[in-house]
Amino acid sequence: MIAVKPSPVQPKFSFSEYDGITIGGQPFRYFETRENGHMFVRVAGEGVPQVMSNAEISRYLTAGKFACIPNRHQPEHLRDRILPEGELLSLKDTKSHKKAAMRLAVVRATREFLDDDSNNVCRTATSIRPFLGAIKFRAGEILDESDPSQDSETLPVPKKLGAKTVLEWERKERRFGLAGLYDRTSERGNRDRRMTADELVIMGKVVGKYLDDQRPSQAIIFNEVKTAFLDENDRRRAAGEPEIICPSRETVRQAIRKLNPFDVTLTRKGREAANRQFAPVGMGLHITRPMQRVEFDEWEADAITLMAEGGLFHHLTNEEKKALGLDKKTARWWITVAICCATRCIVGMVVSRQPNSQSALRVIEMMMRDKGVWGDACGALTAWNQFGWPSVIVTDCARYNISSLVQARVSDLGITLQYCAAANPEAKGTIERVFGTFATQLMPRLSGRTFRNTVERGDYDSVKRAALNPEEFCSVLVRYIVDVYHRTPHSGLNGETPLDCWNRLVEKFGVQPPPDLGRRRLIFGHERERTVTRDGITILGIRYHSEVLARFMTRAHERKVSIRWYPEDIGAVWAELNGRWFEIPAVFDRYQGVSAQEWVDAAAEIRAQNARNAEVNFAVVRQALDFIKATNSAAMTGVGLIVEDWSEKRMEYEHDRLFIGFNTSETEPENPYDGDRDEWGTRLATADSTPSGEPADENHSSAEDSASGKFGPIQFPDHQPVDGADAADDGDDWTLEDE
């Protein structure tokens, strides 16, 4: 847009009573000029006159709210000279301009002879006719002189030029100016077939059958037109009426071409195809800051991977591989990707055999986590540090995305979740375009590519050429996103790379910090039910206990509680006790930061090496966890991108396989929730005892440490009583409230 700065001194405008004035879209006419400005009245003669100063008119002109068309209300014979029929001459085609230029040259040559007194020529056909040859010759010279540098040829003067034609051109130019030399010969003629009304009705009914989802060809429509006309003529002959003429194939084809293109696409190809082809495109989204709008969707990768027996999959049982869909020799994967619309950076990605609610929640969680651990494990040269708390998340209406599980968890995070209409991918065009980039830029570089259809695939054997296992496939995806896609200039960012755009906008606006570990456990944790015993809550052989849980056990009649178990970090769980949620830590601190898969692999290793021992020293557990993390960290990190199956069925299977009769001994140095330990572990409070060194009525602080704080939409109290009666019986004092 041109920057316009008003001048300190405004010009004095002048108007004529014949001018057409438009103010704010309303028609006015000039009335008079006064000291305080110009007065305009409505064309209809109603309403209050409008008085505007020169400065106001100047501001309205700049804003495009004031228009003046000179001499618009002139008399008919004078108005055409200024604006012929309201059409601008500059909009005429090139041929019309050349014809007008030739006629103007003839008019100028004629006037030269008329102005020369020695020729004794007047404006009559008899007087002009002897000089026609000289006039045509002079007109040719004028055309050559008008634009000698013009590359295109000018329209030559007609050889047969009559005297009356020359005088008619001169008269029109004298009366209407240059506009009088333009004609409308291009609009002449009737190119339609001269068909009767009956013929048009019969042909129209049959041509309308072209608008059908069966997509009949034009040849079929023409044959049906001939059949319809033959039937009509048979009827007319029987009734003694004159016969009608059947239209030609070209006439039928032209009638089909005159059908509305939108109606043709809508009826023959469907609404989705019609919208893609004809839906208007506006300015698009106006996104200014990182994580303001995040879109995510699923895409079935055009590649087949090998289910190789190596790396992490060496530790999986056949049942686990079957649960993950990895029991086949080859497989295709679904990729769930989230993208920041402002910067075009990929902020989340998970791989699964089939998209589901867990994959959706997993990618939402990844949006708010630093993904550098995955980039480092895959050997990326660029940091994958694009994360933050999104404001709006946009996805499609797949059944797993609209599930109550996803909606409730996203609502708990205070994020607005928007769904696109079905069969409307352009509503989230940013993520759809990313999948197109993957299909054209990444997949052609991988062996085992499946292509989009059999025509593109040809004789390519995708199964035999599959060479990547799932871990390698995840590494390829991460390296491409971090080192290639984020560092490639993006046309949607005016040539800026997504990484540079992210760094620039983060420096300008910043990003909202992600939720802490406790809140992630509570929101993204898996819902389970467990029974509280003297040992606390046991999940996969790990005991979780605290003073609050011990007091609850001594007072509650129903010991089955709801918990939230977070497989990414099994160092603690959340438990609902009398309507209030508490974070219960593991008895041993060594489980902090350990994932469920790492613990299952360590347990399998321990079980294999200590098959005869019913009880395992905790030092062995520590060593096994360190071994798994050190020797298989890259594989474990890679599988963090693969959605794991932690259903109740699998957890029961793992418990029966690894943890029946599996116990650990030896203590850890210090528990953050209870410092009283001895050689047997943590000493917990019971109904008849209190922690050593503390009276029963001074336990408020230790219980307070294990309670939750205030988390956004979910509000928890800042303190909690741990008195036996309050913690176990008075459920009304502690409730889960919506803020």
Solvent accessible surface area in square Angstrom, and as a share of the most:
residue,aa,sasa,rsa
1,M,240,1.07
2,I,146,0.74
3,A,103,0.80
4,V,94,0.54
5,K,183,0.78
6,P,94,0.59
7,S,68,0.44
8,P,139,0.87
9,V,123,0.71
10,Q,51,0.23
11,P,77,0.49
12,K,164,0.69
13,F,48,0.20
14,S,104,0.67
15,F,34,0.14
16,S,42,0.27
17,E,105,0.47
18,Y,78,0.30
19,D,10,0.05
20,G,3,0.03
21,I,2,0.01
22,T,40,0.23
23,I,14,0.07
24,G,52,0.50
25,G,60,0.58
26,Q,85,0.38
27,P,74,0.47
28,F,8,0.03
29,R,79,0.29
30,Y,39,0.15
31,F,117,0.49
32,E,59,0.26
33,T,65,0.38
34,R,124,0.45
35,E,185,0.83
36,N,103,0.53
37,G,9,0.08
38,H,3,0.01
39,M,19,0.09
40,F,0,0.00
41,V,46,0.27
42,R,87,0.32
43,V,71,0.41
44,A,86,0.66
45,G,66,0.64
46,E,127,0.57
47,G,62,0.59
48,V,127,0.73
49,P,59,0.37
50,Q,65,0.29
51,V,59,0.34
52,M,4,0.02
53,S,37,0.24
54,N,39,0.20
55,A,38,0.30
56,E,60,0.27
57,I,1,0.00
58,S,23,0.15
59,R,141,0.51
60,Y,76,0.29
61,L,80,0.40
62,T,79,0.46
63,A,67,0.52
64,G,64,0.62
65,K,119,0.50
66,F,11,0.05
67,A,47,0.36
68,C,51,0.31
69,I,58,0.30
70,P,77,0.48
71,N,36,0.19
72,R,122,0.44
73,H,58,0.26
74,Q,31,0.14
75,P,56,0.35
76,E,112,0.50
77,H,101,0.45
78,L,80,0.40
79,R,93,0.34
80,D,40,0.21
81,R,109,0.40
82,I,79,0.40
83,L,57,0.28
84,P,29,0.18
85,E,129,0.58
86,G,61,0.59
87,E,79,0.35
88,L,95,0.47
89,L,43,0.21
90,S,91,0.59
91,L,131,0.65
92,K,45,0.19
93,D,80,0.41
94,T,93,0.54
95,K,144,0.61
96,S,26,0.17
97,H,67,0.30
98,K,56,0.24
99,K,41,0.17
100,A,2,0.01
101,A,46,0.36
102,M,8,0.04
103,R,37,0.13
104,L,55,0.27
105,A,3,0.02
106,V,0,0.00
107,V,0,0.00
108,R,123,0.45
109,A,0,0.00
110,T,0,0.00
111,R,66,0.24
112,E,78,0.35
113,F,37,0.15
114,L,27,0.13
115,D,114,0.59
116,D,62,0.32
117,D,138,0.71
118,S,98,0.63
119,N,38,0.19
120,N,136,0.70
121,V,17,0.10
122,C,71,0.42
123,R,126,0.46
124,T,65,0.38
125,A,21,0.16
126,T,105,0.61
127,S,23,0.15
128,I,0,0.00
129,R,125,0.46
130,P,103,0.65
131,F,53,0.22
132,L,24,0.12
133,G,47,0.45
134,A,46,0.36
135,I,0,0.00
136,K,54,0.23
137,F,144,0.60
138,R,65,0.24
139,A,0,0.00
140,G,26,0.25
141,E,62,0.28
142,I,5,0.03
143,L,13,0.07
144,D,97,0.50
145,E,113,0.51
146,S,78,0.50
147,D,64,0.33
148,P,117,0.74
149,S,93,0.60
150,Q,70,0.31
151,D,147,0.76
152,S,59,0.38
153,E,149,0.67
154,T,54,0.32
155,L,57,0.29
156,P,98,0.62
157,V,25,0.15
158,P,53,0.33
159,K,183,0.78
160,K,196,0.83
161,L,15,0.08
162,G,36,0.34
163,A,4,0.03
164,K,153,0.65
165,T,54,0.31
166,V,0,0.00
167,L,31,0.15
168,E,63,0.28
169,W,27,0.09
170,E,1,0.00
171,R,96,0.35
172,K,70,0.30
173,E,27,0.12
174,R,119,0.43
175,R,117,0.43
176,F,44,0.18
177,G,13,0.13
178,L,78,0.39
179,A,15,0.11
180,G,13,0.12
181,L,1,0.00
182,Y,35,0.13
183,D,43,0.22
184,R,139,0.51
185,T,43,0.25
186,S,88,0.57
187,E,114,0.51
188,R,162,0.59
189,G,68,0.66
190,N,107,0.55
191,R,206,0.75
192,D,86,0.45
193,R,111,0.40
194,R,219,0.80
195,M,25,0.11
196,T,78,0.45
197,A,74,0.57
198,D,73,0.38
199,E,12,0.05
200,L,89,0.44
201,V,83,0.48
202,I,29,0.15
203,M,14,0.06
204,G,40,0.39
205,K,147,0.62
206,V,10,0.06
207,V,6,0.03
208,G,34,0.33
209,K,115,0.49
210,Y,27,0.10
211,L,55,0.27
212,D,55,0.29
213,D,102,0.53
214,Q,149,0.66
215,R,126,0.46
216,P,24,0.15
217,S,53,0.34
218,Q,69,0.31
219,A,49,0.38
220,I,84,0.43
221,I,1,0.01
222,F,19,0.08
223,N,76,0.39
224,E,65,0.29
225,V,0,0.00
226,K,80,0.34
227,T,74,0.43
228,A,27,0.21
229,F,0,0.00
230,L,117,0.58
231,D,86,0.44
232,E,32,0.15
233,N,15,0.08
234,D,73,0.38
235,R,120,0.44
236,R,23,0.09
237,R,134,0.49
238,A,95,0.74
239,A,61,0.48
240,G,69,0.67
241,E,71,0.32
242,P,106,0.67
243,E,89,0.40
244,I,19,0.10
245,I,116,0.59
246,C,49,0.29
247,P,3,0.02
248,S,53,0.34
249,R,135,0.49
250,E,84,0.38
251,T,25,0.14
252,V,1,0.01
253,R,81,0.29
254,Q,69,0.31
255,A,21,0.16
256,I,7,0.04
257,R,159,0.58
258,K,142,0.60
259,L,40,0.20
260,N,81,0.41
261,P,87,0.55
262,F,78,0.33
263,D,53,0.28
264,V,31,0.18
265,T,13,0.07
266,L,64,0.32
267,T,50,0.29
268,R,34,0.12
269,K,119,0.50
270,G,29,0.28
271,R,140,0.51
272,E,71,0.32
273,A,17,0.13
274,A,0,0.00
275,N,45,0.23
276,R,151,0.55
277,Q,118,0.53
278,F,73,0.31
279,A,48,0.37
280,P,131,0.82
281,V,145,0.83
282,G,67,0.64
283,M,167,0.75
284,G,57,0.55
285,L,102,0.51
286,H,138,0.62
287,I,44,0.22
288,T,57,0.33
289,R,92,0.33
290,P,2,0.01
291,M,3,0.01
292,Q,46,0.20
293,R,27,0.10
294,V,0,0.00
295,E,1,0.01
296,F,0,0.00
297,D,11,0.06
298,E,20,0.09
299,W,37,0.13
300,E,63,0.28
301,A,0,0.00
302,D,12,0.06
303,A,3,0.02
304,I,19,0.10
305,T,1,0.00
306,L,62,0.31
307,M,24,0.11
308,A,36,0.28
309,E,123,0.55
310,G,28,0.26
311,G,35,0.34
312,L,1,0.00
313,F,7,0.03
314,H,132,0.59
315,H,52,0.23
316,L,13,0.06
317,T,30,0.17
318,N,117,0.60
319,E,95,0.43
320,E,3,0.01
321,K,17,0.07
322,K,145,0.61
323,A,52,0.41
324,L,20,0.10
325,G,19,0.18
326,L,4,0.02
327,D,82,0.42
328,K,126,0.53
329,K,178,0.76
330,T,31,0.18
331,A,8,0.06
332,R,75,0.27
333,W,2,0.01
334,W,64,0.23
335,I,0,0.00
336,T,0,0.00
337,V,0,0.00
338,A,0,0.00
339,I,0,0.00
340,C,0,0.00
341,C,5,0.03
342,A,11,0.09
343,T,0,0.00
344,R,53,0.19
345,C,0,0.00
346,I,0,0.00
347,V,0,0.00
348,G,0,0.00
349,M,0,0.00
350,V,0,0.00
351,V,1,0.00
352,S,4,0.02
353,R,53,0.19
354,Q,118,0.52
355,P,18,0.11
356,N,62,0.32
357,S,20,0.13
358,Q,66,0.29
359,S,1,0.01
360,A,1,0.00
361,L,8,0.04
362,R,23,0.09
363,V,0,0.00
364,I,0,0.00
365,E,6,0.02
366,M,0,0.00
367,M,0,0.00
368,M,1,0.01
369,R,50,0.18
370,D,77,0.40
371,K,0,0.00
372,G,19,0.18
373,V,81,0.46
374,W,9,0.03
375,G,2,0.02
376,D,112,0.58
377,A,33,0.26
378,C,18,0.11
379,G,39,0.37
380,A,16,0.13
381,L,153,0.76
382,T,15,0.09
383,A,62,0.48
384,W,0,0.00
385,N,69,0.35
386,Q,0,0.00
387,F,49,0.21
388,G,0,0.00
389,W,38,0.13
390,P,3,0.02
391,S,37,0.24
392,V,34,0.19
393,I,0,0.00
394,V,4,0.02
395,T,1,0.01
396,D,36,0.19
397,C,58,0.35
398,A,25,0.19
399,R,197,0.72
400,Y,34,0.13
401,N,0,0.00
402,I,73,0.37
403,S,30,0.19
404,S,93,0.60
405,L,52,0.26
406,V,1,0.00
407,Q,80,0.35
408,A,53,0.41
409,R,10,0.04
410,V,1,0.01
411,S,68,0.44
412,D,35,0.18
413,L,4,0.02
414,G,55,0.53
415,I,11,0.06
416,T,72,0.42
417,L,36,0.18
418,Q,81,0.36
419,Y,71,0.27
420,C,10,0.06
421,A,66,0.51
422,A,77,0.59
423,A,55,0.43
424,N,47,0.24
425,P,47,0.30
426,E,93,0.42
427,A,39,0.30
428,K,7,0.03
429,G,33,0.31
430,T,25,0.14
431,I,0,0.00
432,E,57,0.26
433,R,139,0.51
434,V,4,0.02
435,F,13,0.05
436,G,22,0.21
437,T,28,0.16
438,F,0,0.00
439,A,16,0.12
440,T,83,0.48
441,Q,89,0.40
442,L,6,0.03
443,M,0,0.00
444,P,66,0.41
445,R,181,0.66
446,L,20,0.10
447,S,54,0.35
448,G,0,0.00
449,R,44,0.16
450,T,10,0.06
451,F,39,0.16
452,R,181,0.66
453,N,71,0.36
454,T,90,0.52
455,V,134,0.77
456,E,71,0.32
457,R,79,0.29
458,G,50,0.48
459,D,154,0.80
460,Y,51,0.19
461,D,56,0.29
462,S,10,0.06
463,V,84,0.49
464,K,171,0.72
465,R,135,0.49
466,A,9,0.07
467,A,61,0.47
468,L,33,0.17
469,N,26,0.13
470,P,1,0.01
471,E,28,0.12
472,E,77,0.35
473,F,1,0.01
474,C,1,0.00
475,S,35,0.23
476,V,41,0.23
477,L,1,0.00
478,V,0,0.00
479,R,86,0.31
480,Y,18,0.07
481,I,1,0.00
482,V,0,0.00
483,D,26,0.14
484,V,72,0.41
485,Y,15,0.06
486,H,0,0.00
487,R,131,0.48
488,T,66,0.39
489,P,90,0.56
490,H,37,0.17
491,S,106,0.68
492,G,42,0.40
493,L,22,0.11
494,N,151,0.77
495,G,44,0.42
496,E,45,0.20
497,T,21,0.12
498,P,0,0.00
499,L,20,0.10
500,D,73,0.38
501,C,3,0.02
502,W,10,0.03
503,N,76,0.39
504,R,122,0.44
505,L,15,0.08
506,V,44,0.25
507,E,152,0.68
508,K,145,0.61
509,F,92,0.38
510,G,30,0.29
511,V,53,0.31
512,Q,107,0.48
513,P,97,0.61
514,P,45,0.28
515,P,7,0.05
516,D,76,0.40
517,L,59,0.29
518,G,11,0.10
519,R,13,0.05
520,R,38,0.14
521,R,9,0.03
522,L,8,0.04
523,I,2,0.01
524,F,16,0.07
525,G,1,0.01
526,H,26,0.12
527,E,101,0.45
528,R,29,0.11
529,E,104,0.47
530,R,46,0.17
531,T,70,0.41
532,V,1,0.00
533,T,63,0.36
534,R,203,0.74
535,D,74,0.38
536,G,1,0.01
537,I,0,0.00
538,T,55,0.32
539,I,2,0.01
540,L,8,0.04
541,G,22,0.21
542,I,3,0.02
543,R,83,0.30
544,Y,0,0.00
545,H,9,0.04
546,S,4,0.03
547,E,13,0.06
548,V,4,0.02
549,L,0,0.00
550,A,3,0.03
551,R,25,0.09
552,F,8,0.03
553,M,22,0.10
554,T,44,0.26
555,R,92,0.34
556,A,18,0.14
557,H,190,0.85
558,E,119,0.53
559,R,97,0.36
560,K,111,0.47
561,V,9,0.05
562,S,42,0.27
563,I,1,0.01
564,R,38,0.14
565,W,2,0.01
566,Y,3,0.01
567,P,13,0.08
568,E,53,0.24
569,D,13,0.07
570,I,1,0.01
571,G,0,0.00
572,A,1,0.01
573,V,0,0.00
574,W,3,0.01
575,A,0,0.00
576,E,58,0.26
577,L,4,0.02
578,N,48,0.25
579,G,31,0.30
580,R,4,0.02
581,W,20,0.07
582,F,11,0.05
583,E,28,0.13
584,I,0,0.00
585,P,1,0.00
586,A,1,0.01
587,V,6,0.03
588,F,19,0.08
589,D,36,0.19
590,R,44,0.16
591,Y,5,0.02
592,Q,76,0.34
593,G,49,0.47
594,V,2,0.01
595,S,24,0.15
596,A,0,0.00
597,Q,8,0.04
598,E,20,0.09
599,W,1,0.00
600,V,2,0.01
601,D,2,0.01
602,A,0,0.00
603,A,0,0.00
604,A,30,0.24
605,E,51,0.23
606,I,2,0.01
607,R,89,0.32
608,A,80,0.62
609,Q,126,0.56
610,N,30,0.16
611,A,84,0.65
612,R,237,0.87
613,N,86,0.44
614,A,74,0.58
615,E,103,0.46
616,V,8,0.05
617,N,68,0.35
618,F,2,0.01
619,A,37,0.28
620,V,46,0.26
621,V,0,0.00
622,R,89,0.32
623,Q,119,0.53
624,A,10,0.08
625,L,5,0.02
626,D,65,0.33
627,F,100,0.42
628,I,0,0.00
629,K,83,0.35
630,A,79,0.62
631,T,87,0.50
632,N,17,0.09
633,S,52,0.34
634,A,58,0.45
635,A,11,0.08
636,M,16,0.07
637,T,21,0.12
638,G,4,0.04
639,V,5,0.03
640,G,14,0.14
641,L,0,0.00
642,I,5,0.02
643,V,21,0.12
644,E,38,0.17
645,D,42,0.22
646,W,8,0.03
647,S,46,0.30
648,E,63,0.28
649,K,168,0.71
650,R,13,0.05
651,M,3,0.01
652,E,96,0.43
653,Y,69,0.26
654,E,0,0.00
655,H,71,0.32
656,D,86,0.45
657,R,75,0.27
658,L,5,0.03
659,F,9,0.04
660,I,99,0.50
661,G,49,0.48
662,F,14,0.06
663,N,84,0.43
664,T,35,0.21
665,S,37,0.24
666,E,83,0.37
667,T,38,0.22
668,E,13,0.06
669,P,119,0.75
670,E,114,0.51
671,N,7,0.04
672,P,91,0.57
673,Y,52,0.20
674,D,21,0.11
675,G,61,0.58
676,D,36,0.18
677,R,41,0.15
678,D,55,0.29
679,E,126,0.57
680,W,217,0.76
681,G,5,0.05
682,T,30,0.18
683,R,110,0.40
684,L,41,0.20
685,A,4,0.03
686,T,67,0.39
687,A,54,0.42
688,D,145,0.75
689,S,51,0.33
690,T,56,0.32
691,P,15,0.10
692,S,63,0.41
693,G,84,0.81
694,E,72,0.32
695,P,62,0.39
696,A,67,0.52
697,D,122,0.63
698,E,104,0.47
699,N,1,0.00
700,H,75,0.33
701,S,73,0.47
702,S,30,0.19
703,A,1,0.00
704,E,66,0.30
705,D,98,0.51
706,S,5,0.03
707,A,19,0.15
708,S,9,0.06
709,G,30,0.29
710,K,116,0.49
711,F,31,0.13
712,G,39,0.38
713,P,43,0.27
714,I,17,0.09
715,Q,59,0.26
716,F,2,0.01
717,P,36,0.23
718,D,93,0.48
719,H,98,0.44
720,Q,1,0.00
721,P,30,0.19
722,V,8,0.04
723,D,84,0.43
724,G,9,0.08
725,A,54,0.42
726,D,46,0.24
727,A,14,0.11
728,A,7,0.05
729,D,96,0.49
730,D,47,0.24
731,G,26,0.25
732,D,129,0.67
733,D,84,0.44
734,W,29,0.10
735,T,64,0.37
736,L,90,0.45
737,E,93,0.42
738,D,133,0.69
739,E,148,0.66
